[in-house]
Amino acid sequence: MSCLVNGVHSSQTSVHDRGLLYGHSVFETVAVNAGKLLLWDQHLARLLLGAQTLNIPFHNELATLLMADVAQLLASHEQANGLNVIRIQLTMGQGGRGYANPESPTPTRIVSLHDYPIQHLQRAKTGVNIGVSDVRLAQQPLLAGIKHGNRLEQVLARSRWHPDWDEALLLDQDQNVIEGTQSNLFVVEQGVLKTPDLSLCGVAGVMRGYVLGLAQTIGVEVQTVRLSLSQVESADEVFLTNSLIGIWPVKRCGKILYNTSEVSSKLLKKIQKNEVIPNI
């Protein structure tokens, strides 16, 4: 891993940074193929939305600095196969004690470069086994959809993992299925593609948004709904998405087996053709 903090090679930040103290930050994890940031416009839009939600100043100069950081890392460390992951984190910056925002905040930008997890793409071919976590997501509509720096629910879920799981579903306090720990969920019921409503909690993934739009172009009806675990278990097809894995067809959830991946296969071919994930 190589990392820049405010444009300088470093793996350290201030102990007074609000991203460290309170999780007061937003972040994006972006796939890179041959130097191109995939779905970058969508990632940047979500980063901006998250920053606005958390009152982190985000201006044109900051966007330019972030792109300069990314270019610097890619120019000096790009992998031989051209596949990388860029992680961008934007914090509120340093502040005094207490929760109140600093009067004149200066955001901290942290940009790091990582190897691409090729095994994630391979699971698109093999399918995955998933479970259901006993961790329940809190409902907070003010934070719903954004990718903020407080991931303690996901950390707890990952610490209560079953060795057979490739991913685990997270439910909210009302027993609605919301998402995976690192992915968004889709089910197919009688030809209709459904994904959970994220108005109360959960992360609105960049690939989730792309797949919703793409499905309509191939004639698949899409719905955003409240989704129960029984609906997931009785679905004709289930799959997961994020910007690094692309699409993972689910072959088993607990004791439930799924025998078709018709819709996910069509969508996977489309996103590979459109070059929004690497095709290996």
N, C-alpha and C positions, 0 to 999 in steps of 0.2 A: 504494500500500500504506500502511496505517496500522497502527501496532504499539504494544502496551503491554508493558512489562517490569515485572513485579510491580505492575501496576495503574497505572503512570505512562507517559505518552506518551514513548517513547524508541525508538531503533534500536540501542542499545548495551547491552552487558552486561560484567561484570567479566572481565579477563584471567585471573582465578583460577577462573572457573566451570568445573566439571568437565564440563559439556556441551561447552564449547569445547575443553578440554584433552584429553579422552578419549572424546568422544562419549557420555558418561554421561547419557543422556536418553532419553525416549520422546516420541512426537508423534502427533498425529492431524490429518488433513485432512478437514474436514467441509463438505458441501454445505449451502447456506442458500438457502431459497426463501421469499420474503415474510416474512422474519424468523424462520422456523422452521428449526431445525437438524435436518436429515434423518438418520434412523438414529442419533440422539444417544445413546440408551441403550446401543446396541451399541458406539459409539465410546468412551463413558465406561467401559464395562466392560473394553474392551481397554486403555485408558489405565491403568486401575487394575491390571490384570494385569501390564502391562509395568513399572509402578512397583514393584510387589511383587517381581517377578523381579529387578530391579536395586537393590532395597533403598532406593528413593526414598520417603521418608515421604509418605503420601497419606491425609488425614483429611477428615472432613466439612467442616471450615472451608475447606480448600483447594479442594474441589469448589465450594463457595459462592463463593469468590473468583474462580475461573475463570469461572463463569457471570456474575458481575458484570462481569468484563472483556469477555466476549462481548457482553453487553447494551450496555455503554458504546460499543463500536466500532460495533455495528449501528445504534444510535440516532443516531449522528453522521455515518455514512458510507454508509448503505445505498444501493445503486445504484437507478436509476430503474426498472429492470425487476425488481427484487426478488431478483436472483440474485447470490450472493456465495460466497466460500470463506473459511472460518475455519480457520486453522492454529493448533493448540495444542501447545506444546512445554513439557515439564516436565523440568528438569535436577536433578541432585543438589545444585546450588548450589555455593558456593565451598568450596574446601578447600586444604590445603597441598600441597607437592610429594609425589609418590609416588602409588601406586595405592590405598593403603588408604583406605577411606571415612572421612570426618570423623566424629568422635565424636558431634556434635550437629548434623546437617545441617539447613540451611534451604533447601528447594527453591526454584529460580528458575522462575517461570512466564512464558512468552513467548506472547502471543496476538496474531495479526496477521490483518488483513482484506484480501482480494484480490478482483479481478474474477473472475467465473466464466468458465472456458474453454469458451465456447459451441461451439467447433469440435469438442470432444470428443463432445458430444451428437449433433452432425450425422453423425459417423462411424458412429453406430448405424444410420443409414439406408443409408450407402454401403458399409459393410464396410471392412476394413483389410487391408493387406499386412504380414506379419511375417517376421522372419528368425530365425536362431539365433545367439546370441552365442557367441564363443569364450572368454568369461570363465566360469569355473566357481565355483559357490558353495561355500564351506567348510561342512562339517557341524559344527554346534554345537547339540546338543539343548537346552542350557540357554537358548539365545536363540531357538530356533525358535518361530515363530508371532507373536512380539511385534514391534512397530514401534519399534525402538530408533534412536538417533541416528547410528549408524555405518552409512552408506550407501555406503562406498567401492566395494563390488563393483558397485553400480548406476552409480556415477560412472564407473568404468572401462568398463563395458559401453556407457554412453552416449557415451564418447569414441571408441569403436571402431564407430561406427554407419554403416550403409549408407544413402545418401540415399533409397532406395526404401522403407525400413522405416517403418511407423507405430509399431511396437513390436518387441521382440526377446525371445525365450525364453531363459531361463537354466537350465542343467543343473547338477547337483552333481558331485562328484568321481567318483561311480559311474555317471555318464551318465544319471541319472534326470532327466526334465524336471520342474522345480519350479514355475516361475512366469514372468511377464514382468518387465521391469525396474520397471514401475509397476502391475502388474495380476496377477490370478490367472487360471489357465487351466482351461478345461473342454473336454472332448471328448465326442462322442456316438458310441458303438459299438453298433450293432444295437439302438437304442432306449434304451440304458443311459447315463445321464449320469455321467461320471467326472471326478474332479479329483485332482491330485497329493497324495500324503501329505506333510504338512509337519512330521513329527515330528523331522526332523534339521536342517532349514533352511527358509528362506522365511518370508513374512509371511502370517498368516491374515487375509485381508482381511475387512472388515466386510460388503461386498457379497457376497463369496464365501459367507459364512455365511448371509446372507439368501437367496441363490439356492438353496443346498442345501436349506433348509427349504421354500422356495416350490415347488421342483420336485416335492417329494413331495405337495404339496397338489393338483397337477394330474395326478397319477398317473404321474410319471416316476420310475423307479428310479434311485437315486443310489449311487455307490460312491466311496470315497477309496482310491486305489491308488498303487502304484509305477508310473510311467508312462514308457515309453521313447519316444525320438524317432520310431522306426518306427511306434509306435501313434498318435502325433499325425499322422504323414503319411498313415496309412491310415484315419484316422477318417472317419466319415460327415459330421461337422460339428465345427467348432472355434469357440470364442468366448472372449473375455476379459472380466473384470469388475474394476471398482473403484467406490468410492463417488462419484466425480465423472463417470466415463464411463458408468456404468450397465453396459450390455452392448455390446461390440463384436463383431459377427460377423466371423470371419476368412474372407476370400475367397481369400487366397493365402499359403502359407508356403514361401518359396524358390521351387521350381519346381512345387510341388503346388498344385492348384486345388481349391477346395471349392464345390460347386454348390447346397448346401442350407443354410438357416438356420431350419429348421422349429421346432426346440426353442427356440433363442435368441429367435426372434420371439414365441413364446408367452410366454416369460418376460419379455421386454421389455415387452410389453403389460401384463402383470400388475404389474410394478414401477412402470410409469407410472401405472396405475390406482390403485395403493396409495400413490402420491405419495412414493416414497422417492428418486426423482430428478426433476429438473424435466422437464416435457414441453413441448418447443418445436416 
